[in-house]
């Protein structure tokens, strides 16, 4: 373990029979030497015939552990001693462990030279090494496997290819490598990156592939109002699916988010001391039921939320117990000052963990967000329906992809952000170039914003002619409003481009845009990384930001109801910022909120790794360049949306259809209680 070769030699001379003794963890001296990568000790033990292959199912496999922890030289020593390729307790062979742990691709080649099958399926999910490399984003191992000629079209026990997991986990480099090697149903003339471009060749091929599916859907019998088909036999007990969510009335919502497992949210200074334990999260100042979370943390237990009366009195106790037992191992507490956070609505916290003798034995890290109820008068549910009751539970016209909501129809996307005096305005980027100086919109007052807008009029060729605008003969803000009022549903593309550079306020747009045109309010709120990069000093937090936008939307809804009680404009909130989506969703139940995901844009990957000079890829760009676009894996987006009761997700359609098992993807989204909307963003 500690590399003391001389001591190992002396001990073996005195008692050679102890060479294969095991400790309480069933580790032999050889296993300890391999895990610590002590090459000299391994050579010494093997020269005295230490056991290199297991003799029972409970024994650890030296070669498998070496492929996880040791150097290439040590692995080579074991292979030269005829170490066998065997599955471990998880059913994984050495080649699977190398691909999963992103080891050097030279290890894979070494295993192959000694007879390892690089298409070997594991005993767990029938995954080949290619699946493990794709799911973990190990580009080097994936490229080596493909160069070795492995089966790129292999399917696991669920009938899914490796590409499915590469896209689901958000590994675009792996996806493009797999697409370049795709051999099943090849599309003539298609480049490896056409999937991201959603080009004509790709669309035509996918249309031909999906046509039988559309025919099958037409044969599905009509569904009842609850979206459940008639059953000829006595049906089983099927719970009704309820759409919608609770919203804040007088309570304050506090959510803590433990970082992903790879970031080690709970760390003990003595490694391995508490390999398995139980974390209890409670608050003595509320009547909330304590939450028990098993350690190490799993993905489904990373979000913990509380509904409290007063933030000033709220504290959280973190207690760590043995997996089975009631004696406290360690404890810490997050005081109210942590969550008040100088008026900010979110933040990061790191707390020391103390044992019963008050010795610091570790630390716990988490992010948190505080959502307060809407400060004004919300829309009355008795007069303004919640979004999940606005239409029937099943809309056959849209193939069931948008259910139980009022999302059907065409929407004009407008980009909304905030001036420093909390006035929602329309502009697609966080900063604007004015006289050679890049100025953040959040640093401007509404008067300064309007003054800059008068010097940056929109192009006159996208202004719709109206009697009033013709009389003025200019493209200033005063002429934009009549042009806006003259628009119809057929003018949505023009309205999108016009509003992006209009320098109008949200109040002006909602007042003058015809109510027949539905609105997608794309909220631009900078992430902490963007705030640091652009030096954005915000004078507001997420709660102030969301309240200001909701005030104008609610006032517009009331005015529209008075003017025309029979028709209301549909409004949907979208954003790439998780925090603003959560805030808007908890503050009101009247309008749906969709989390956007920009996964698949050129910046998500280094295209130079696989593109050829002869056929460079050309990515499609949005009509309007705008800030705030962020990328997450589809899996992470779905979990965030589900844990925060969002209506659904908005992703690039070209990315979604690249999942070869598209129907299985949508069924998984629906099992989380979500709907999804695909759009070329």
N, C-alpha and C positions, 0 to 999 in steps of 0.2 A: 504493500500500500504506500509506503513512504520511500521506496526505492533503495533500501539498505541491502545491497547485494551481498556484502560480506556476512552480515548477520543471517541472511537467508541460507547461505552456503553452510555456515556453522550449524544452524538448526537442522538442516537436512542430513548432515553427517551424524548428528546425535540421534535423530529419530526420523528416518525416512518414511515410516508408516504414517506420519502425520501430514504428508504432502497433500492428501485429498480430504482432510478433515473440513467440516463445514461449521460455520458460526450460526448464530440465531437467525440470520437472514438467509441461511442456506448458501452462503458464499464460501468458496474454497479460496486458498491463497492465490491460485491462478486467476480467479475471477476478480479479486481485489486488485491484482497487478494490472489486469486488462483495463478495468474501469479507470484507474489512475494513469494509464498509458506508461507504465514502467517497463520499457522494452527489455532492459537488462535482467530484471527480475523474472520476466516471462521466459527468457532464454534459459535462465538458471533452473527454473522449475521444470521446463520441458526437457531439459537435458537429464533430469532425474525422473523422467516418465510420468509427469503429472497428467492426470486424466484430461483429455482434450475434448471428448464427446460425452454427453450425459448418459447416465445409466438408468434413469427413471424419469417420469414425467415432471417430477417436482424439481429436478436439477436445472440450473441455469445453463444456457448454451454459450460457451466461450466465444465462438465465432460471431454469433448474433450480437453479443454485447460489444465485441470489438468493432463491429460495423457501426455501432451507435456512438462509441466513446473514444476508440483508440485511433492511432495514426495508421497511415498506409503501410509503414514498415512492419508494424505489429500484426496487421491483418495478413500480410504476406507470409510472415513466419507461421501463423496458424494454418494457412492454406498449404504451405509446403509440408506440413506435418499431417496432411490428409484430414483436416477438419471437415466434417460432413455438413451438408446444407440441410438444415432441419427447421421446422416451424417452431416458434416459441409459444408461450402460453396464450398469446393473442392470435396465433395462427399466422404470424408473419415470418417469412424467410429472410435471410440476410439481404438479398437484393431489394426487398420491400423496405427494410429499415434504412438502407442507404438512400433510396429515392425519397423517403419520407422526411429524413433528417437533413436533406440538402447537403450531404457530404460531397467531397470532390468526385467529379465524374470519373476520375482515374480509379476509384474504388470499384465502380461498376465494371469497368473494363478488366480490372484484375479478377473480379469474381467470374466474369464471362470466360476469361482465359483458363480458369480452373474448373470449368464445366457448369457454371450456374446458368439456369434457364431464365433469360430476361423476360420471357412471357409467362413465367410461373404465376399461377393464381394463388392468392392467400386463402386461408381457411376461414376468414371472417366474412368478407363481402364478395369474394371471388374477384378481387382487384389484382391486376397485374402491377408491376412496378410503375408502369406508365400512369396509372390512376393516382398512385400516391404522389408522384412528382407533380402531376397537374393540380391535384387538390391542395398541395402545400406551396405551390408557386415556385418550385425548384427548377428554374429555367435551364441551368447547366445540365442537370441530370436528365431532364426531359429531352434536351437536344441530343445528348449522348445516346439515349435509348432509341430515339428515332433514327439516328445515324447507324445504329446497329441493326436496323431493320425490324424492330418489334411491330406487332400488330397494332396499328393506330386506330383500328375500328373495332377493337375488342369491346364486349359489353359485359357489365357486371351482373349480379344476381337480379337486379331490378331492371335489366335491359337498357341501362344507360351507358353512354360512351364516356371516355375520359374528358372530352370537350365539355360535356355538361357540367362537370365539377369545376373545371377551370373557369367557366363563365360564372357559375353560381358563387364561387369564392372570390371572383373579381380579378383573376390573374390573366390579364389581356395578352401578355407576352406568351404565356403557355397556350392560350386559345389560338393565337395566330400561328404558332408552330404546329399545332395539331391540325389546323385548317389547311396548312400547306402540304401536309402529308395525307390528307383525306383521300381515300381511294374508293370508298363505296359511293355509288351514284355520282361520279364526277360530272361537273358542269364544264362543258367545253369552253376554253378561253377565259375561265374565271381565275383571277389572281387571288393570292392568299388573303388579301385584305378587303375583297369585295363585300364580305359580310358586314364590315363596319361602314362601308359606303352606301350600302343598300342600293347598289347600282342596278341598271336595267336587267343585266344578265341574271343577277341574283334574284331580283323580284320575279322575273319570268319563271325561273326554275322553281322558286318557292310557291308561286301560284299554281304551277302544274302539280307540285307535290301535295298541296293542300286542297286541291279541287275535290278529290274523293271525300275528304273530311267534311267539306261544306255540304256535299250531297247527303252524307250520313246524317248531318244535323237536321236537314230538311225532313228526314223520316222520323225524327224523334217526336213522339206524341206530345200534344199540347199539355202544358203543365198547369197545375192548379195555382191558386192565388199565392200559396206559400212556396211555390217553386218545388214541390214534392210530387213526383209522378204517381198516377194511380197504380195500385198493386192488385193483381187478380187474387192472390192468396191473402190470408189474414196478415196484415203488415206487422213488422216488429215495432217496438217503441222507438219512434224517431223524434228526438227533441226538436222543437221549432227553433229556427235560426232567427235571433233577434239582432237587428242592426242598430247602430247608434252607440252612445256612450253617456256617462254621467258628465255633468259640467259643474264648475264651481259656482256656488251661490254666495255663501258666507265663509266657506272654508278656504284655507291656503294649501296649495299642493306642493309638497316637497318630494323630490325624487333624487335618490343617490344612485350613481352608476359606477359600478366597479369596472376598472379598465379590463380589456380583454385578458384572458389567461396568460398570454405570452408576456404581458407587462407585469405579472406577479403583483396583484393588488394587495395581497397579504404576504409579508415576508418575515420569516424568523431568522434571527442572526445566527443561530446554531442550525445549520442545514440538516434536514432530516430528523430533527428532534420531534416534530409533530407532523408526521407524514399524513395522518388522517385525524381530523378533528371536526368540531361542529361550532359554527359561529351563530350566536344568538344576538339579534338586533332588536332593541326595545327602547321605549321612552317612558320614563316614570311620570312625566308631566302630561300624559294623555292616556286615554283608555284604550289605546291601540293594542292589538294582540301581538306578542313578540313573534318575530320571524326567525325561523331556524334554517340555516344554510350550511350544507355540507362542504367541507374543505378537502381537497382543492376546489375552488369555485368552478361551477359548470356554466355553460353559456346561458342556460335558461334561468339562472339565478343572479344575473349581474345587475338587474334593475330592482330596486326596492323603493316603494313610494309610500307616502304618508299624507293624510288629510288632517290638518290641525286647525285649531281656532286662532292662536296667536303665535307669530313667529318669535316674539320676544321671550317666550317661556319655553321654547322647544329645544330639547337636547336629546341626543341619541347615545345610548349605551351599547358598546360592542363587547360582548363576553365570549370567550373561547373555552369550550368544554371538550373533554374526550368524546370520541364518537359515541361511546356507551358509558355514561357516568354523569354525575352532577357536581363534581368538584371543579371550580373555576381554575383554568390553566393561566389565563391572561385576560386583561381587561383594559379598556380605554373609553373615553367619552368625548363626543363632539358637542361643545357648548353652543349656546344661542348665538354668540358672536361670530361663529363660523358661518352660519347661514345668513345672518344679516349682512355681512361682507361689504360694509360701507355702502349699502344701497344697491350693490350689484345683484343681479338676479341669478347669477351662476358663478361657479368657481371650482377650484381644485383644493383638496385638503389632504394633508399627510399627518397622521397622528401616531405618537409612540404607543407601543403596546407594553403593559407592565404585568409582571407576574405577581403573585400574592405578597411577595416581599418588596414590591415596588421597584424591582429592577427592570430596566428596559430590555426586553427580549426580542423585539421586532417592531414592525410598523405596518400601518394599514393606509392605503391610498384610495381615494374615490373622488369622482366629480359629482357635483350636485347642481340642481336647478330648482329655483323657487318661483312658482307661478301663483300670483295673487288674483282674486276674483276681479272681474271687470268693474272699474270704479264708477261707471255711469249707469244709466238705465238700460238694461238689456231688452231685447225684443221679447214681447210677451208670447209664450208658447201657444196660448189660446188663440192668438191672432196671426202669428207667423209660424208656420209649420216647421218642425225640425227637418233636416235634410233627408233623413232616412224614411220619412213619411210623405215626402213630396210627390212620389210616384208609386206605382204598384211594385210589389216585391220581385216581379220577374218581367223583364223587358225582352221579349223574344226578338224584337226587331234588331237588337244589338247583340244577338247571339249569347246573351246571358253574361257578357263580360262586365257590364255595369248594372248592378242589381240593387234594388232597394234604395235608390237615391235619385236626385234630380240632375244628374250629370249629362244626360243625353242632349245632344245638340252641338252647335258650333259656337266657339267662344273666341273672343278677341283677347290676346294676351297683352297685358300692360305691366310694366315694371315699376314697382312702387318702393320708394325709400323715404328717408326722413331728413328734413333740415334740422339745424340745431335748436330751433324754436318749436319743434314737434309739429311741423306741418307736413303731411304726406304729399309728396310730389312725384312726378313721373320722370325718370331718367334711367337708362339701362346700365350705367356704369357708376362705380363708387366715386370716381373722380372725373373732372372735366378739364380739358386743356383750354386755358383762357389767357391770351396774350403771352404764350410761351410758358405759362406757369400751370402746373397740374394742381387743381384745387379739389379737395374732398367735398362732396355734396353735403355731408354731415357737418361741415364746418361753416356752412353758409346759412344766413337767415333767409326767410322767404323773400324779402325785398331784394337781397343780393342775388338770389337764385333767379328771380324774374328779370333783373337788370342784365345778367349774363345771357339769359334766354333771348332778350331783344337783340343781342348782337350775334346770335346763332339761330337764325330762322330756319325752319325746315325747308327742304327742296320744294319749289313751287309746283313741280310736276306731279306731286302726290296729294295735292289739295283738291278736294272735290269742289267743283264749281257750285256756287249758290248765289242767289240774287244779292245778298248782303256782302259776300266776299268779293263778288265781281265789282261792286261799287267802290269798295275800299282800294282794290287793286294792289294789295301787298299781302305778304305772308306772315304778318306779325301775329301775336297771340290773339288779338282782337278778331282777326279774320279766321283763325283756326276754329273758334267756337261755332260760328254758323256752318262752317264746312263739316264739323263734327256732327251737328244736328241733322245735316242732310244725308247722312250715311244710312245704308240699309245692310241687311245680312250679307248681301253679295259683295259688300265693300270691306269685309273683315280683313283680308290681307292688306289692303290700303290703310285701313284704320290702325293696324298693328304697326306699320312703318311710320305712319304720321304721328301717332301718340308717343312713340319711343323718343322722338326728338322735339316734342311739343313744348316742353318746359311748363306744362300745366300742372295744377294741383289735382289731387284725387277728387276733391269736392267738385271742381269744375267739370271734370270728365264725367262723373256720375250724373251730374245735373244736365249736361247737354247731349250726351250720347243716348240715342234712342233706346228705350227699355226693351225693344225687341232684340237687341244685340246682347247676348250673354257675355259675362266678363270673367276672365281668369286673372286674378290679382296675383302676379308673381312677385313675392315679397323679397327684396334684397336686403339682407342683414349680414354684415361681415362676420366671419368666424374669427376667433382669437388670432389665428395665423395671419389672416388678411388684415386685421387691425394693426398687427405689428409690422407687416410688410409695407403697408401703405401709410403708416403713421396716422391712423384714424383715432382721434381722441373724441369718443362719443360722450355727449352730454345727457344721454338717456340710456336706460336698460331695456331689456326685452319686454318687460311689463308695460313701461311707458309707451314703447314703440307699438305694441299690439293694441293697447287701449286707444291710442290716437287713430289708428286705422279703423278699428271697429266702430268708433264713434261716428266717423263719416259714413261708413257702410250702413250702420243702423239708422242714422238720420235720413239717408237716401231711401232706405226701405220704407220708413214711415211716410215720407213724402210721396213715394210711388204708390203706396196703398191708398192714400187719400185721393190721388189723381185718378187712379184706375184700380179699383178693388178687385177686378177680375183677372188681372195679369200682373205678375211680378217678374222682375229680371232675375235670372239665375246667376249666382256669384259663387265662384270656387276659389279657395286660397291654395296657392302652391308656393313652395320654397325649397331651396337646396339646404337651408339651415335647419337642422333638427330642432334647435331650441325655439325658434319662432314658430315652427309647425306645432310643437307641443303647446306653446302658450296660446296660440289662436284656437287650438282644438279644445282646450280646457276652459276657455273663457266664454264660450258660446256653443249652442247646439244647432244653430240655424243654418250654417254654411259648412260644407265639407272641406276638409284639409287633406291635401295630397303631398307626400314627401317626394321630391324630385331626386333623380340619380343620374349623373352625367357620365356614368361608366361607359367607356367606348370611344371617348374623344381622343384625338392624337396625343395629347399630353399624358394620357394614362400609361403610355408605353413607349419604348424606344424602337421606332419602326425600322431603324437601320439594321437591326439584328437579322431580319429575314427578307427584307425587300431586295429585289434585284434591280440593277440600274436600267435594265431593259424595260421593266414594267413597274415604275414607281407608283405607289398607291396615291390616290387623290381623295382626301377625306372631304366629306360634305360639311359645310359650315352653315350655321344658322343665318337666317336673313338679317337678324339684328345681333351684333356682338354685345353681350352683356356680362356683368360681373357676377360673382357669387356662385358660379357653377362648381359643384363639388362631386366627387366620386366616392362611392362605397361599393362593397360587394353587394350583389343582389340579396344574398343571405342576410347580411347585416341590416340592409334597408328593410327587409321584411320583418325582422325581429324588432327593430325600432318602431316601425309602424304598428305592429301588433301590440307591443307592450304599452304604447301610448294611445291606443284606440283611434289611430288615424283612419281616414276613409280608405286609403290605399296608397299606391306608388305610381310614379310617372317615370318611365324609363325610355331609352331609345328603342324603337321597335326593331331596328336592324339587329340589335343585340339580343333581344328576346327570341326572335325567330331563329337565331343561330343556335339556340338550345335545341338539339335535335329531338328531345322529348318535350316539345312545347306544351302539350296537354298535361303532362305530369307536373311541369312547373306551375301551370295555372291552378291545378288541383291542390298543390301544396300551398300556394298563396291563399286559396279559398279556405283551407283547413285552419289557417291562422285567423280567419274572420275578416279577411281583407278582400278588396277588389283591386284590380290593376288597370291602369290606362297607359297604353303605349303610344308614344308620339315621337316623331323625328325632331329632336331638339338640337 
